[in-house]
């Protein structure tokens, strides 16, 4: 089985359900990284799952354009909400 098949299927759905970091915890993590970097205008995350990392980035730097890509349809649906 190739990785994209694994993540696109039931195993990817199980991963989505057990993610444990809250958006607040992710925000705190990204805040330090984003504040130490200069001139970030956009972020793309491959394997973005439900988009929680991107949401945390937008909380800290609302002007940054974010894009998430994932092979799991359940994750993409949640990311689009």
C-alpha positions in Angstrom: 0.0 0.0 0.0 1.3 3.4 -0.9 1.1 6.3 1.6 -1.6 8.2 -0.2 -3.9 5.1 -0.1 -3.2 4.7 3.6 -4.1 8.4 4.4 -7.0 8.6 2.0 -8.8 5.6 3.6 -10.1 4.4 6.9 -6.7 4.8 8.6 -6.6 8.5 7.7 -10.1 8.9 9.2 -8.9 7.2 12.4 -6.0 9.7 12.6 -8.4 12.6 12.3 -10.4 11.4 15.2 -7.4 11.0 17.5 -5.6 14.3 16.9 -5.0 15.7 20.3 -3.5 19.2 20.0 -6.1 21.9 20.3 -6.0 25.0 18.1 -4.9 27.0 21.1 -1.9 24.7 21.7 -1.0 24.9 18.0 -1.3 28.7 18.1 1.1 28.9 21.0 3.5 26.7 19.1 3.3 28.6 15.8 3.4 32.0 17.5 7.0 31.7 18.4 8.0 30.4 15.0 6.0 33.0 13.1 7.3 35.9 15.2 10.9 34.9 14.6 10.5 34.7 10.8 10.2 37.7 8.6 8.0 38.5 5.7 5.9 35.4 5.5 3.0 36.0 3.0 1.7 32.5 2.4 1.8 29.0 3.8 1.0 25.7 2.1 0.7 22.6 4.2 0.7 19.2 2.5 -1.0 16.6 4.6 -3.0 19.3 6.3 -5.6 17.0 7.7 -8.4 19.1 9.1 -6.5 22.3 8.8 -5.9 23.0 12.5 -2.3 24.1 11.9 -3.4 26.6 9.2 -6.2 27.9 11.5 -3.6 28.5 14.3 -1.4 30.3 11.8 -4.3 32.5 10.7 -5.1 33.3 14.4 -1.6 34.7 14.8 -1.1 36.3 11.4 -4.5 36.9 9.8 -2.9 38.4 6.6 -1.0 35.2 5.7 -2.7 33.3 2.9 -3.0 29.7 3.8 -3.6 26.6 1.7 -4.1 23.1 2.9 -3.8 19.9 0.8 -4.8 16.4 1.9 -5.7 13.1 0.2 -8.3 12.2 2.8 -11.8 13.4 1.8 -13.1 13.5 5.4 -10.2 15.8 6.3 -10.8 18.0 3.3 -14.5 18.3 4.2 -13.6 19.4 7.7 -11.0 21.8 6.5 -13.5 23.5 4.2 -16.0 24.2 7.1 
